[in-house]
Amino acid sequence: MAKIKTNVSGTRSIEVTELHLSTIEQYQLLRDLIDSNGYIDETVLEKLRLNIRALLESEGGSDKSLLDLCLDVVYHPNMKALGLQNLLQLYIDWQKQQVTSNGVSTD
């Protein structure tokens, strides 16, 4: 389990589990989320929320891990653009760790 900071002062955070990260990977939720300008702002967070909402509606809300990701992370009251940026960095680091632990070279 890891904590991501959701504000600049670091007084607010969200706990992210391995299951949350694997759910992000399973649904490829962060793929093509950020526009070409590279900035993560509230509109990017809203885009993620809409994408997840569409997934839940198409599946009838049957995937518990996706629902948990929504409740625990994406729709958490403290989640803001900085939190999403930190979640993205945590996810990238987690993916690199997964590749390394599987014995695959990243070079």
mmCIF file of the C-alpha atoms, coordinates in Angstrom:
data_MODEL
# 
_entry.id   MODEL 
# 
loop_
_atom_site.group_PDB 
_atom_site.id 
_atom_site.type_symbol 
_atom_site.label_atom_id 
_atom_site.label_alt_id 
_atom_site.label_comp_id 
_atom_site.label_asym_id 
_atom_site.label_entity_id 
_atom_site.label_seq_id 
_atom_site.pdbx_PDB_ins_code 
_atom_site.Cartn_x 
_atom_site.Cartn_y 
_atom_site.Cartn_z 
_atom_site.occupancy 
_atom_site.B_iso_or_equiv 
_atom_site.pdbx_formal_charge 
_atom_site.auth_seq_id 
_atom_site.auth_comp_id 
_atom_site.auth_asym_id 
_atom_site.auth_atom_id 
_atom_site.pdbx_PDB_model_num 
ATOM 1   C CA . MET A 1 1   ? 0.000   0.000   0.000   1.00 0.00 ? 1   MET A CA 1 
ATOM 2   C CA . ALA A 1 2   ? 1.194   3.483   -0.838  1.00 0.00 ? 2   ALA A CA 1 
ATOM 3   C CA . LYS A 1 3   ? -0.029  6.969   -0.042  1.00 0.00 ? 3   LYS A CA 1 
ATOM 4   C CA . ILE A 1 4   ? -0.284  9.703   -2.626  1.00 0.00 ? 4   ILE A CA 1 
ATOM 5   C CA . LYS A 1 5   ? -0.340  13.367  -1.655  1.00 0.00 ? 5   LYS A CA 1 
ATOM 6   C CA . THR A 1 6   ? -3.352  15.242  -2.921  1.00 0.00 ? 6   THR A CA 1 
ATOM 7   C CA . ASN A 1 7   ? -2.369  18.783  -2.002  1.00 0.00 ? 7   ASN A CA 1 
ATOM 8   C CA . VAL A 1 8   ? 0.821   20.798  -2.152  1.00 0.00 ? 8   VAL A CA 1 
ATOM 9   C CA . SER A 1 9   ? 1.326   21.003  1.607   1.00 0.00 ? 9   SER A CA 1 
ATOM 10  C CA . GLY A 1 10  ? 0.981   17.225  1.932   1.00 0.00 ? 10  GLY A CA 1 
ATOM 11  C CA . THR A 1 11  ? -1.690  17.378  4.621   1.00 0.00 ? 11  THR A CA 1 
ATOM 12  C CA . ARG A 1 12  ? -4.147  15.341  2.561   1.00 0.00 ? 12  ARG A CA 1 
ATOM 13  C CA . SER A 1 13  ? -3.471  11.955  1.044   1.00 0.00 ? 13  SER A CA 1 
ATOM 14  C CA . ILE A 1 14  ? -5.133  8.859   -0.375  1.00 0.00 ? 14  ILE A CA 1 
ATOM 15  C CA . GLU A 1 15  ? -4.085  5.259   0.198   1.00 0.00 ? 15  GLU A CA 1 
ATOM 16  C CA . VAL A 1 16  ? -3.594  3.252   -2.984  1.00 0.00 ? 16  VAL A CA 1 
ATOM 17  C CA . THR A 1 17  ? -3.318  -0.526  -2.883  1.00 0.00 ? 17  THR A CA 1 
ATOM 18  C CA . GLU A 1 18  ? -1.769  -3.033  -5.270  1.00 0.00 ? 18  GLU A CA 1 
ATOM 19  C CA . LEU A 1 19  ? -5.312  -4.033  -6.287  1.00 0.00 ? 19  LEU A CA 1 
ATOM 20  C CA . HIS A 1 20  ? -6.095  -0.429  -7.256  1.00 0.00 ? 20  HIS A CA 1 
ATOM 21  C CA . LEU A 1 21  ? -2.985  -0.301  -9.436  1.00 0.00 ? 21  LEU A CA 1 
ATOM 22  C CA . SER A 1 22  ? -3.734  -3.638  -11.091 1.00 0.00 ? 22  SER A CA 1 
ATOM 23  C CA . THR A 1 23  ? -7.298  -2.460  -11.807 1.00 0.00 ? 23  THR A CA 1 
ATOM 24  C CA . ILE A 1 24  ? -5.888  0.660   -13.478 1.00 0.00 ? 24  ILE A CA 1 
ATOM 25  C CA . GLU A 1 25  ? -3.690  -1.619  -15.567 1.00 0.00 ? 25  GLU A CA 1 
ATOM 26  C CA . GLN A 1 26  ? -6.494  -4.070  -16.366 1.00 0.00 ? 26  GLN A CA 1 
ATOM 27  C CA . TYR A 1 27  ? -8.762  -1.349  -17.741 1.00 0.00 ? 27  TYR A CA 1 
ATOM 28  C CA . GLN A 1 28  ? -5.889  0.815   -19.059 1.00 0.00 ? 28  GLN A CA 1 
ATOM 29  C CA . LEU A 1 29  ? -7.514  3.784   -17.395 1.00 0.00 ? 29  LEU A CA 1 
ATOM 30  C CA . LEU A 1 30  ? -4.545  6.131   -17.716 1.00 0.00 ? 30  LEU A CA 1 
ATOM 31  C CA . ARG A 1 31  ? -3.818  5.395   -21.380 1.00 0.00 ? 31  ARG A CA 1 
ATOM 32  C CA . ASP A 1 32  ? -4.349  8.445   -23.634 1.00 0.00 ? 32  ASP A CA 1 
ATOM 33  C CA . LEU A 1 33  ? -5.815  10.363  -20.706 1.00 0.00 ? 33  LEU A CA 1 
ATOM 34  C CA . ILE A 1 34  ? -3.466  13.340  -20.825 1.00 0.00 ? 34  ILE A CA 1 
ATOM 35  C CA . ASP A 1 35  ? -3.660  15.777  -23.727 1.00 0.00 ? 35  ASP A CA 1 
ATOM 36  C CA . SER A 1 36  ? -0.663  16.691  -25.861 1.00 0.00 ? 36  SER A CA 1 
ATOM 37  C CA . ASN A 1 37  ? 0.129   19.670  -23.631 1.00 0.00 ? 37  ASN A CA 1 
ATOM 38  C CA . GLY A 1 38  ? 1.131   17.240  -20.854 1.00 0.00 ? 38  GLY A CA 1 
ATOM 39  C CA . TYR A 1 39  ? -0.676  19.094  -18.088 1.00 0.00 ? 39  TYR A CA 1 
ATOM 40  C CA . ILE A 1 40  ? -2.804  17.301  -15.555 1.00 0.00 ? 40  ILE A CA 1 
ATOM 41  C CA . ASP A 1 41  ? -5.615  19.535  -14.375 1.00 0.00 ? 41  ASP A CA 1 
ATOM 42  C CA . GLU A 1 42  ? -9.169  19.144  -13.140 1.00 0.00 ? 42  GLU A CA 1 
ATOM 43  C CA . THR A 1 43  ? -10.485 18.518  -16.668 1.00 0.00 ? 43  THR A CA 1 
ATOM 44  C CA . VAL A 1 44  ? -8.200  15.477  -16.978 1.00 0.00 ? 44  VAL A CA 1 
ATOM 45  C CA . LEU A 1 45  ? -9.511  14.184  -13.650 1.00 0.00 ? 45  LEU A CA 1 
ATOM 46  C CA . GLU A 1 46  ? -13.070 14.708  -14.865 1.00 0.00 ? 46  GLU A CA 1 
ATOM 47  C CA . LYS A 1 47  ? -12.240 12.843  -18.089 1.00 0.00 ? 47  LYS A CA 1 
ATOM 48  C CA . LEU A 1 48  ? -10.998 9.882   -16.022 1.00 0.00 ? 48  LEU A CA 1 
ATOM 49  C CA . ARG A 1 49  ? -14.151 9.928   -13.924 1.00 0.00 ? 49  ARG A CA 1 
ATOM 50  C CA . LEU A 1 50  ? -16.358 9.967   -17.022 1.00 0.00 ? 50  LEU A CA 1 
ATOM 51  C CA . ASN A 1 51  ? -14.414 7.084   -18.582 1.00 0.00 ? 51  ASN A CA 1 
ATOM 52  C CA . ILE A 1 52  ? -14.828 5.009   -15.431 1.00 0.00 ? 52  ILE A CA 1 
ATOM 53  C CA . ARG A 1 53  ? -18.499 5.890   -15.176 1.00 0.00 ? 53  ARG A CA 1 
ATOM 54  C CA . ALA A 1 54  ? -19.015 4.695   -18.757 1.00 0.00 ? 54  ALA A CA 1 
ATOM 55  C CA . LEU A 1 55  ? -17.227 1.424   -17.961 1.00 0.00 ? 55  LEU A CA 1 
ATOM 56  C CA . LEU A 1 56  ? -19.364 0.855   -14.899 1.00 0.00 ? 56  LEU A CA 1 
ATOM 57  C CA . GLU A 1 57  ? -22.555 1.556   -16.814 1.00 0.00 ? 57  GLU A CA 1 
ATOM 58  C CA . SER A 1 58  ? -21.596 -0.805  -19.632 1.00 0.00 ? 58  SER A CA 1 
ATOM 59  C CA . GLU A 1 59  ? -20.789 -3.614  -17.185 1.00 0.00 ? 59  GLU A CA 1 
ATOM 60  C CA . GLY A 1 60  ? -23.716 -2.946  -14.905 1.00 0.00 ? 60  GLY A CA 1 
ATOM 61  C CA . GLY A 1 61  ? -21.388 -2.136  -12.008 1.00 0.00 ? 61  GLY A CA 1 
ATOM 62  C CA . SER A 1 62  ? -20.408 -5.777  -11.640 1.00 0.00 ? 62  SER A CA 1 
ATOM 63  C CA . ASP A 1 63  ? -16.627 -5.412  -11.184 1.00 0.00 ? 63  ASP A CA 1 
ATOM 64  C CA . LYS A 1 64  ? -15.915 -4.983  -7.484  1.00 0.00 ? 64  LYS A CA 1 
ATOM 65  C CA . SER A 1 65  ? -12.289 -3.939  -8.050  1.00 0.00 ? 65  SER A CA 1 
ATOM 66  C CA . LEU A 1 66  ? -13.377 -1.101  -10.354 1.00 0.00 ? 66  LEU A CA 1 
ATOM 67  C CA . LEU A 1 67  ? -15.998 0.006   -7.849  1.00 0.00 ? 67  LEU A CA 1 
ATOM 68  C CA . ASP A 1 68  ? -13.398 -0.072  -5.067  1.00 0.00 ? 68  ASP A CA 1 
ATOM 69  C CA . LEU A 1 69  ? -11.027 2.024   -7.180  1.00 0.00 ? 69  LEU A CA 1 
ATOM 70  C CA . CYS A 1 70  ? -13.794 4.575   -7.659  1.00 0.00 ? 70  CYS A CA 1 
ATOM 71  C CA . LEU A 1 71  ? -14.786 4.761   -4.019  1.00 0.00 ? 71  LEU A CA 1 
ATOM 72  C CA . ASP A 1 72  ? -11.292 4.612   -2.543  1.00 0.00 ? 72  ASP A CA 1 
ATOM 73  C CA . VAL A 1 73  ? -9.297  6.698   -5.013  1.00 0.00 ? 73  VAL A CA 1 
ATOM 74  C CA . VAL A 1 74  ? -10.881 8.368   -8.044  1.00 0.00 ? 74  VAL A CA 1 
ATOM 75  C CA . TYR A 1 75  ? -14.000 9.760   -6.365  1.00 0.00 ? 75  TYR A CA 1 
ATOM 76  C CA . HIS A 1 76  ? -12.286 10.267  -2.999  1.00 0.00 ? 76  HIS A CA 1 
ATOM 77  C CA . PRO A 1 77  ? -13.134 13.737  -1.619  1.00 0.00 ? 77  PRO A CA 1 
ATOM 78  C CA . ASN A 1 78  ? -9.436  14.648  -1.478  1.00 0.00 ? 78  ASN A CA 1 
ATOM 79  C CA . MET A 1 79  ? -8.688  13.665  -5.103  1.00 0.00 ? 79  MET A CA 1 
ATOM 80  C CA . LYS A 1 80  ? -7.628  16.692  -7.105  1.00 0.00 ? 80  LYS A CA 1 
ATOM 81  C CA . ALA A 1 81  ? -5.353  17.227  -10.114 1.00 0.00 ? 81  ALA A CA 1 
ATOM 82  C CA . LEU A 1 82  ? -2.196  16.942  -7.977  1.00 0.00 ? 82  LEU A CA 1 
ATOM 83  C CA . GLY A 1 83  ? -3.466  13.646  -6.587  1.00 0.00 ? 83  GLY A CA 1 
ATOM 84  C CA . LEU A 1 84  ? -4.021  12.348  -10.113 1.00 0.00 ? 84  LEU A CA 1 
ATOM 85  C CA . GLN A 1 85  ? -0.516  13.427  -11.101 1.00 0.00 ? 85  GLN A CA 1 
ATOM 86  C CA . ASN A 1 86  ? 0.896   11.562  -8.094  1.00 0.00 ? 86  ASN A CA 1 
ATOM 87  C CA . LEU A 1 87  ? -1.282  8.531   -8.869  1.00 0.00 ? 87  LEU A CA 1 
ATOM 88  C CA . LEU A 1 88  ? 0.088   8.501   -12.408 1.00 0.00 ? 88  LEU A CA 1 
ATOM 89  C CA . GLN A 1 89  ? 3.673   8.627   -11.102 1.00 0.00 ? 89  GLN A CA 1 
ATOM 90  C CA . LEU A 1 90  ? 2.935   5.852   -8.597  1.00 0.00 ? 90  LEU A CA 1 
ATOM 91  C CA . TYR A 1 91  ? 1.449   3.742   -11.395 1.00 0.00 ? 91  TYR A CA 1 
ATOM 92  C CA . ILE A 1 92  ? 4.504   4.274   -13.630 1.00 0.00 ? 92  ILE A CA 1 
ATOM 93  C CA . ASP A 1 93  ? 6.833   3.303   -10.769 1.00 0.00 ? 93  ASP A CA 1 
ATOM 94  C CA . TRP A 1 94  ? 4.662   0.263   -9.994  1.00 0.00 ? 94  TRP A CA 1 
ATOM 95  C CA . GLN A 1 95  ? 4.761   -0.854  -13.633 1.00 0.00 ? 95  GLN A CA 1 
ATOM 96  C CA . LYS A 1 96  ? 8.563   -0.560  -13.712 1.00 0.00 ? 96  LYS A CA 1 
ATOM 97  C CA . GLN A 1 97  ? 8.737   -2.624  -10.541 1.00 0.00 ? 97  GLN A CA 1 
ATOM 98  C CA . GLN A 1 98  ? 6.465   -5.271  -12.087 1.00 0.00 ? 98  GLN A CA 1 
ATOM 99  C CA . VAL A 1 99  ? 8.683   -5.511  -15.159 1.00 0.00 ? 99  VAL A CA 1 
ATOM 100 C CA . THR A 1 100 ? 11.839  -5.738  -13.014 1.00 0.00 ? 100 THR A CA 1 
ATOM 101 C CA . SER A 1 101 ? 10.396  -8.392  -10.718 1.00 0.00 ? 101 SER A CA 1 
ATOM 102 C CA . ASN A 1 102 ? 9.363   -10.492 -13.731 1.00 0.00 ? 102 ASN A CA 1 
ATOM 103 C CA . GLY A 1 103 ? 12.974  -10.512 -14.914 1.00 0.00 ? 103 GLY A CA 1 
ATOM 104 C CA . VAL A 1 104 ? 12.355  -8.491  -18.065 1.00 0.00 ? 104 VAL A CA 1 
ATOM 105 C CA . SER A 1 105 ? 14.901  -5.816  -18.903 1.00 0.00 ? 105 SER A CA 1 
ATOM 106 C CA . THR A 1 106 ? 13.566  -2.295  -19.463 1.00 0.00 ? 106 THR A CA 1 
ATOM 107 C CA . ASP A 1 107 ? 16.551  -1.319  -21.651 1.00 0.00 ? 107 ASP A CA 1 
# 
